[in-house]
């Protein structure tokens, strides 16, 4: 049986110790995150983080989970078009 200890977590990944001996075997697990995708070329980028969480889409803006008065920005563009929000 393996000891599974979470060592570090961010919105994008988690580092887990999966060994009986600390420092021997680490695993980086990608967290399920939303992304912005270019409709023309398929380029993907991570959704910006604000106040420790992913921003969400409201119309043509990316907005902080605490509301637009806390933080907002225009939707990113790529290949001359707005990127699409994919959860």
N, C-alpha and C positions, 0 to 999 in steps of 0.2 A: 504494500500500500504506500502510495506517495503522499508526502506532505505538500499541500498546495497553498502557498502563501502569496498574497497579492503584495508586490513590492512597490509598484507605482502605477497610477492610473491617470490618464488624461482623456480628453474627449476623442482622441484619435486611436490610442492604443493602451494596452495594459501589459505590464511586465509581471510575470508570475514565476515563482520559484517552484519547480516541480520535482525536487530532489529531496532525499532524506538528509543529504549533507548540504547545508547552505553554501551557495557559491559554485555549485557543480553544474547544475542544469537550469537554464532559464528559457522561458518561452515568451515571445512577444505575440500577444493576441490583438488582432485588429478589431476595434469596436465598430459596431454598426453605426455609421454616421451618414448624415445627409450630404449630398454633394451638388455642385453646380456643373451642368453638362452643356457643352457647346452643341447646338442643334446641327451645325454644319460638319464639324470634324470629329465630334465625340470626345474632345478633351475634357477631362474631369478635374475639378479642384474642390478642396474641402470648403464647406460653408464657413464663413468667418465666425469667430467666437466673440461674444460680448457678455460681460458679467459671468464668465465661467461656463456659459452654455452656448449652443449653436443658435445663430440668428435664424429667424423664420421669414418666409415671404409674405408680404402684404402688398398686393398690387405689383408695382414695378420697383419696390423697395425691399431691402433686407432689414429686418427690425429686431431689436433686442427682445428677449422673452419678457422683460419688464415693461415693454412698451416703447413707442417711437420717441417719447420725450427723453428716454434714457439713452438711446442710440439707434441710429438708422443710417443707411447708405443706399445709393442707387444700386440696382442689380448690376452685376459685372457683365461686361461685354467681351466677346471673343469672336474672331472672324467677322466683325462688323454687325453681330447680332447679340441680343441679350441671351445670357445663359439660362438654362432651364433648371429649376429647383427639383431635385429628385430625393425623396426621403428614403 
